[in-house]
Amino acid sequence: MNWKQKIIVFIAIVIIAGVPSWLTTYTQYLNNALFSIYAIAVTAVSAGIFAFKTKDKKRYILLYTMGAHQLAFIIKMIIDCAADPTNHNMAPFEMITLIVADGIFGTFAAIAGETFRKVSKK
């Protein structure tokens, strides 16, 4: 993949992971963990596809996909805090939780994608 394709994929990850949470209120977001699970799944699947399609190192793939998810979350925070500045008063902990979850599931997906790429060449 060249850098133009990677930029398009980055934007796609941000939009696909972010739109469901952007369209909900802060209360709905807090009361339904499926929004975060969905975004983590999108990030992990993207990491697996990147590992399958490219020969980039896994750490770059993880940083790339986790950065896209964090950008989607930052946009969510901006939207929520514009409505009520007291929302997301635990934002650093929310971001750390998302980074850890993205890292764990993204690592498994990247290893699986890399393995499938190597097996499919044989």
N, C-alpha and C positions, 0 to 999 in steps of 0.2 A: 504494500500500500504506500502510495506517495503521501506527501504532507497535505495535499488538498483533500484527499479522501479521508485522512485522519481528522481534519478540521470538521468536515461534514459529519463524520461519525460522532465527534465530540459534541457538536451542536444537537445531533439526534438524541444522544444519551441524555443531555440536559433537558430537552423537550419531553422525551418519552418518560423519563423518571420524574420530571417536575410537574407536568400539567395536572395529573390527578390531585396532587397536594395543593397546587396553586388555586384550583377551583373550589376548594373547601375552606370553611372558616377554621380559625385556630382551635375552637372547641371540638369540631368534628375531627380535626387532625389528631388531637390529643386522645380522643376517645376511641379511635380506630387504628390499631397497629398495622392494618393491611396496607396503608399508604406507604409506610416505611419498608415493609416486607416486599412490596411490589418494586419499589425503587432499588432496593438491595438486589433483588432478583434480576432486574434489568442490568444493573451494573455488573453482576457476576456473569451473566450470559454474554454480555459485551466483552468482558475480559477473556472468556473462553473462545469466543469467535476471533478476537484479535490474536490470541495465541495460536489458533489454528491457521489463520490466514497470513500471519507475518512471522518473521524470525526474530522479532524484537525480544529483548530480555523481559522476563516476567515482571521484574520490579518496575520497568518503564510502563508496561501494560497496566499494572495495578495503579501506579501513580496517575496515569492518564485517565483511567475509568473512575477512580476515586475522586479525582479533581472535578470531573464532570458532575458527579453526584453531589459533591460539596457545593458547586456553583448552583445547582438546582435548589439545594436547601437554603443557600444564602438568599436566593430570589424569593423563596417562601418566607423567610424571616423578614425581608424588606416589605413584602406585601402585608404580612400580619402586623408588623410594627407600625405601618402607616395607618392601620385601622385603630390600633391600641398600642401605645408605646410600652406598656407593661408586659406584653406578650414576649415569649422566648427569653425570659430572664435567666433561664438555665441553658442558653444557647451553646456555650462552650462544651458542656457535658453532652448535649444532644449531638454536636458535631463529632466529638470523640467517640461516642457510641456508634455513629454511622461509619466513621473511619475504621473502627475495629471490625464491625460486621462486614463492611465492604472488603477489608483485607482478608478476613478469614474465608468468606465464600468466594471472593475473587481469586484467591490463591488456588483453591480447589478447582475452580473452573479453568484457570489458566493452565494448571498442570494437566487437566483432562484435555483441553484443546491442543496443547503441545504434544501430548501422547497420541491423540488421534491423528495429528499431522504426521508424526513419525511412523505410526503404524500404516497409514494409508499410502506412504511412499514405498513401502516394502512389498 
